């Protein structure tokens, strides 16, 4: 599988929120193309989404080394440093990126966040959130085992958000190791068996009989003093009161959630207000209240709460997914306020926090709506007519590029949705492209003309002419015949059809030059229809029969289906009739 295919699979997995799978595909792509800087950038983003910032940093550094002038690489570098809490390095990375792309809003926003994080006072939880502690855990053989356990990481995240909750986990071996590494205190061997009973006085602390009292006759002269069990961390009155308030706030939140489900919105708001009053360290109190405001149609209040929630979430280092949901909710409210550009900005910020399919779909829908609205605001039929006349004049004076611009502008001013004559503008565009030799663009314009006005014969004539110049004679014949079904007496269509038939006859009878035959065959072999015919096992046998026994192969010509395919091969120059 090529690196581009693996990259596409990685991008799809990333968009769906499957970051581990995305990282796997990007790793496979890197194995195929190790010099592609984009692959390292994408894998860095995947690792960052998994909060594996050390790996994200390694890939970001590799990306920058491969492409030092690519601003996106510095964005990845800054994000990885930020995730590791190394804010000065993050700031430097974003500043370096802006040297290469001074207009990047993403880099500017990220730089502001890194500066704010660097200037913010250290919170109580910073002891457990510090990169030094994570490094110690990673370097310690015992710590590495715990880092791979989801339940341990969940406990660690809990105390990082609220250090007072460490008391809940003091008996956990992993948390004992965290305290040992963070404070330098010994709390017993993490990962051991169940707690040992306090040994009796005079008992040995080693060997198989550690729990048995030593016989008096065998007691050593210098008895070892028993080691005390680790004391639980003491909490002062203020901390206990804060914990009680937080617990009460969580109860208020649950009551608010119940009221919300019952659509008792005023009651829900009262509970959320009480929760916020009791404890201001949980952004979900604000996002939940924002959801109520949204249901009530109070969209400005919803936006304000979402903004406050995002600020609180970043202050408390809340999970990216939660911050992303707040920004998505803000985008939804801005859509309701008809502020589509601001909504698009909010959705993009949400995707920077956490990329998921739902937010991406909302972004695309809003972008489409904004585009349609701008197009509708641009409509002006009087100016459409002015541009059409400009195009006609330029065409007559053989200024074909100017004619194309005028007809395209006329279509913007008078698109098909409001202009019943739009098909003529597409017909005129097809004529311009024919003169300019831009045949594929001309075919697209002619197709649009026919789509809008299927009974407009001129559209078939334009398309047939373009196909003739592209040497797609069989397709030109088909197009001319469709036009003649509408207007059998059309001289223009008849003459075009005759020219296409003569061209095919010249190739089929061997009158074309070897260079012309070779060029036509090469073009035909890239046609999917021709490829399918040549891959058909039945047709492969038919062609072998004609080569080995031409007389006996005549029986195949009785099949209408086979005859159609043979005629296509003849028209394509693959088969010659002699």
N, C-alpha and C positions, 0 to 999 in steps of 0.2 A: 504494500500500500504506500502511495506517495506521501511526502510530508504535507502537501496541501490538503490531501484527503484526511489525514490524521488531525491536522490543524482544524479543519472544518468540523470534525467530530468533537474535538475539544471545545471549540467555541459553542457548539450546540449544547454540550453537557454543562458548560459554564452558565449559559443563558437559562438553563433549566434549574440551576442551583446545585447541580451535582459536581461539587468542586473536586472531590477525590478522583472521580472518573475523568474530569477535565484534565487534572494534573497528569493522570496516567497517559492520556492520549498525547498531551504535549511532550511528555517524556519520550514516547515512542517516535514522535515527529523529530525531536532533537537528535535521536539516534540516527535518523535518516539524513537530516540536514543540520549538523551541529554548528554551522556558521550563521544560522538564521536568527537575527537578534529579536525578531517579533515572537518567536517561539519561547525564548527565555522570558520575555516580557509577560506573555500570557500565562506561563507557568508560575511566575512570580505572583501574578494577580490571584491565581488559584490557591497558592499556598497562603497568601495573605488572608483570603476569605476563610481559610481553615484555621487562621490564627497561628500558622506555623511560620512566624516572622523570620526566624533565622534562615530557613530555607528560602523564603521569599527574598531576603537580603542577598543571599548568594546568587540567585538568578538575576536580580536587578543589577548587581555589580557586573555580571557577565554580559548582560544586555548593553550596559553603558560602555563596556570595553570594546564590544563589537561595533557599536554605532554611537560614537561619542557626541555626534551632533543631533541626535534624536531626542527631543524634549520628553517624549513619553517615558523613556528609560529612566530619566531623573525623577519623574512622577512615581514610578514603581519603587525607586530607591528611597525616596522620601517617605512613602507609605510604610515600607518595611522598617525603617528607622523609627518612625512614629510608633508603630506597633510594639517595638522593643523598648519604647520609652526613652530613646536616645534623641531627644528633641533638637539639640544643637546640630547634630549630623543631619536630621530631617530638614531643618531650616536651610542648611547649606545645600542639600540636594535640590530642594525646590528653587532656591535662588539660582543654582547652576542651570536648571531646566529653563528658567525664564530668560536666561541669556540667549538661549537658542529659539525660544518662542515667547516673546514678550507679551503677546496678546492672549495667551492661554488662561482662560478663566479658571480652569480646573487647578492649574498650578498656583494661581494667585489665592484661590480659596483655601487650598491645602496649606500654603505658606502661612496664612493668617491663623489657621487652626493650630499649626505647629508652634507658632510664636505664642499663642494664647496658652497652650499646654505648658510651654517652657516657663511662662511667667506666673502660672497658677501656683498657689502655695501647696505644699505637699499635704495630702489628706492623711488621716490616720491609717487608712488602708494601704498607703504607699509602701509600708514595710513588706507587705505580702505581695505587692504588685511590682516591686522593683525588678529590673532586668538582672541585677546581681543575684537575687534569690533564685530566679528561673535558671540562671546559668549554673548555680551551685547544684540545683536539683538535677540538671542535665548531666553534670560532670560526676555526680555521686552515683555509684552503681546501684545503690538502693533507690535513689530518686528516679532514675531512668525507668525502673519497673513501674513506679506509681504514675509517671507521666503518661503511660500508655493506657491507664484505666479511666474510663469515662466518669465513674462515680467519684474518683479522687479529684479530677479536674472540675467537676461540678461543685464539690465542697470548697476547693481552692477559689473558684470564682465567687462563691457565696461570701467567703471572708474578705475577699478583695473589695467587694461592694459594701460589706458591713463587718468590720473587724471584730465588733462585739460578739458576733456569732461564733467565734472561735471556741467558746465554752461548750458549744454543742458537740464539738468534734474532738475533744481532748483525748478521748480513749481510742481514737482511730490512729493506727500506726503511721499512716501517711502524714497526718497532721502533726504527730509527735516529731517526725523527721523535719517537717517544715519549721517548727519552733526551734528545733536543735540547730538548723542551718541559719535561721534568721536571727536568733538570740544568743546562740552559742551555748545553750543549756542542754543538758542530757536528759532525755525523757524515756530511756529504754530503747531496745532494739526494735525499730519498726518492722512490721511484717512477721513478728513472732507469733507464738500461739496465744491462747487465751491468757488473761492476766493471772500471774502467779499469786498464790496466797502469801501473806507476809510470813517469812520464815520465822521459826521459833528462835529464841535467844540461844546463841551458841551453835546454831546450825551453819553448816558450810554452804556457800553460794555456788559451789561448783560440783559437778559429778552427778551421777544418777540418783543419789539419795538426798538431793538438795532440800526436799520437803520433809525429811525425817529428822527428828531431834537426835543429835549425836549421843550415843551412850556415854554415861559419865566416865566409864573406865577408859574410853577412847577419846574423850574431849581434849582438844589441844590446849596447851597452857595459855597461849595468847588467843583468846576467842575473838573472831572477827565480828565487829558490830554489824547488825543487819542494816542494809541500805533502805532509807525511807521511800515510800511510794511518792511519785511526783504529785505535788499539791496542785489542785485546779487553780487557774488564774483568778485572782480576786477582782471583783468589780465594785466600783464605788456606787454611792447612792445615785449620783447623776446618771451613770451609765445604765443602772437598772431602770431608772425612770424613763430614759430614752428608749430602752428596749420595750418597755410596757406601752409607751406611746406608739411605737412602730407597730406593735401587735394590734393595738386598737385601730390604727389607721388601716391596716390590712383587712380588718373586719368591716370597717366602713366601706372599703373598696368592694368587698364581696357583696355587701348590701346594695351598693350602687349598681353592681353588675346584675343582680336579681331584679332591681327596679327597671333597669334598661331593657331587660328581656321582656318585661311586662309592659313596656312602652310607657312607664310612669316616669317621664323624663325629668320633671321638676324634683321628684323625690330622689332620683338618681344623682342629679346635680348637687343636691343638698348633702348626700353621703360623700360624694367625691370632694366637695368643698371641705367637709370635716376631715377627710383623710389628708388632704393637703395641709390643713391647719395643724394637724397632729404631727405630720412627718413630711419633710420637704425633700427627701432623698430618693424618691421613686417617681420616675418620669411617667409610668403607666397611669398614675392618678390623673395626670394632665391629658394624656392621649385618650383615656376613657371619657373624660369630660368633653373633650373635643368631638368624640363620636356622638355624644348626646346633642351638642350644639349643631352638628351636621344634620341630624335627624330633625331638629327643630327649625332648620333653615337659617340658623344664625351662623352663616359661613365666615363672616369676619372674625367672630369669636373663636370659631373652630381653627382658623389659620393662626390666630394669636396663641392659642393653647398649644398647637403643634410646634410653633417656633420656640415657645418656652420649654416644651418637652425635649426638643432636640438640644437646646442649650444645657438643660439639666442632665440629659443622657450623656453628653460629652464630658460634662463636669464629673459625673459619677463613673465614667468609663463603662457605660452600659453596652450590652451586646449590639453589634452593628445591625443585626436584623431588626431589633426593636426600634432603633433610630430610623432605619429605612422605612419601616411601616408608618412612623409618624410623618415622615416627609411625603410618603404616598398619600396619606390622608389629607395632608395640606394641599397636595396637587388636586385631589378630588374636589376640595372646597373651592379652590381657585377656578376650576372649570365651571362650577356652579355660579361663581361670580363673574363669569365671562372673561376672565383674565387668562387667556390661553397661553400666552407667552410665558407668564409667570408660572403657570401650571407645568409647562414643559420643563422649565428650569428646576422646579421642585422634583419632578419625576427623575430627571437626570441625576440630581443629587442623591435621591433615594437609591438609584441603581449603583452609584458609586459606593454607597454604604453596603448594600446587599443586592446583588443582581438576581432577580427572579422573573419568571415568565409573566405573572399577573401585572406587575408594574411596567414591564416592557410593552405589554399589549396596550395598557392605558396610555403610555407615551406615544406609541404609533397611532393610536386612534385620535389623540389630541392633535398630533402633528398633521394628520390628514384633515381633520376638521378645520384647523387654522389655514392650511393651504387652500381648501375649498372656499373658505370665507374670503381670503385675500383675492382669489380668482373672481369670486362673485362681485366683490367691491370694485374690481378692475373693469368690469363689463361696461361698455359704452358703445351702443350700436352706431351712433353717428361717427365716432372715431374709427369704428370698424370699417365703415364704408370709405372713409378717407384713406385708410391704409390699403384697402383693396384697390382703389384707384391708383395709388402710388405703385403698387405691385404691377398692375397692368401696364402702366407707363414704362416702368423699368424693364419689363419683359419685352415690350415692343422695341425698346432701344438696346436690347441685348445686354442689359446690365443685370444678369441673372442672380448674382449674390444679393444685390440690393432688393431684387424682386422677392427672393426667398425670405429675407428679413421682414419685408412689408407684409407678405401673406401670413407669416407666423404671428406678427403683431396683430393683424386683423383677426386671427383666430383667438388670440388672448382677449381682445376687446369684444369679440362676438363668438364665443365657443358654441359647439353643437347644441348644448342644453337650452340656449336661448336664440340660436340663429338657425332657422330652417335652411338657409342657403350655404351653410358651412361646408357641405360636400363639394361645392364648386371651388372653394378655397383650397381644399385638399387636392382636387384635380389640377388646379393651377400650380400647386407646389410640385406635383408629380411631373408636370411639364418642365418646370425649372430644373429639377434634379436630372431629367433626361438630357437637357442641354449641357448641364455641368458634368455629366458622366458619373453622377452619384446614384448609380442604379439601385442598390439595396434600399437607400433612403426613399427613392422614388417609388419602389414597390410598396413600402410601408404607407406612403401617402395615398397611393392608388387604392390599396386595401381599405384604408379608412374611408375614402370616398365611396367605395362600393358598399361598405358596411352601413354608411349613413343613407345611401340612396341606391339600393340594389337594382333599380330599373334605369339607372343613368348609364347609357351605353358608352359615353365618352370615357367613363372610368375604366371599362374593360379594354378600350382601345389604348389608353395610357399604360395600363399594366402589361398588356400583351407586347407593346413596343419595348418597354423596359426589359421584359423577359427575353425578347429576341436579341437585344443588345448584350444581355448577359449570357447569350448562347444557350439558354434553357429553352430550346425550340419546342420540346414536347409540352412544357408548361405553357408556353405562349399559344400553342395550338388549342390547348384546353381552355385558356382564357378567351381567345377569339371566338371559339364555338359557343361559349356561354353568352357572350355579347350578341352573337348572331341569333340565338334563341329569342332574344328580346327584339332585335331589329334585323330580320333576315336580309333586307335590301341595303344594309350599310356598306357602302363602297370601301370606306376606311377599314372596316373589320375584314372584309373579303380580301382586300389587298394584303393586309397584315398576315392573314391566315395563309395565303398563297406563298408569301415570302418564307414563312416558317416551314411550310411543307417542302418547298424547294431546298431549303437548307438541310433538312433531314435527309432528303433524297440524295443530295450530293454526298453526304457522309455515308449513307447506307450503300450507295453504289460504288464507293471507293474513289470518288472523284476529288475528295478533299486531300490536301497535302498531308504528309506524314506528321508534320509539326501541328497542324490543325487537329488531326485525329488524336494525337497524344495529349494536347491541351484539353480537348473536349472529354476524353476518357478520364483524365485526372479530375476534372470538375465533376463529372457524373459520379465517379467513385466516392466522392465526399457527400453525395446525396443520400440521406437515410433510406429513401424508398428503393433506390438502386441497391444499396447495401443489403437490405432485407431480401430482395429478390435473389441476389447472388448467394446469400446464406441459406436460402430455402432448399432443403434436401431434394425435393421433387424437381425444382428447376435445375439443380446441379446435375441430376440424372438426365433431364431433357437435353441440356447443353452437351453432355457427353454423347448422347444418342445422335445428335446432329453432327458431331465431329466424326464418330465412328461409323455410323450407318445413316447418312442423310435421307435415303429413300424410305427406310423403315421408320425413321423419326417423324415422317409426315403425319402419322397417326395422332401425334400430340397437338397438331394444329386444329383438331376437331374440338378441343376443349376451349370454351370461351375464356375461362380464367387464365389458362396458360397463354393464349393468344394476346391477351391484354399485357401480360408481363413481358412477352417477347417483343411486342411493339414498343414498350418502354425501353427495353435494352437496345433496340434498333435506333430509337430516337436519341438515346444517350450516346450512341456511337460505340457501344460495347460490342454489338453484333453488326456485321456488314453483310449485305445481300448482294450476291454476285450472279 
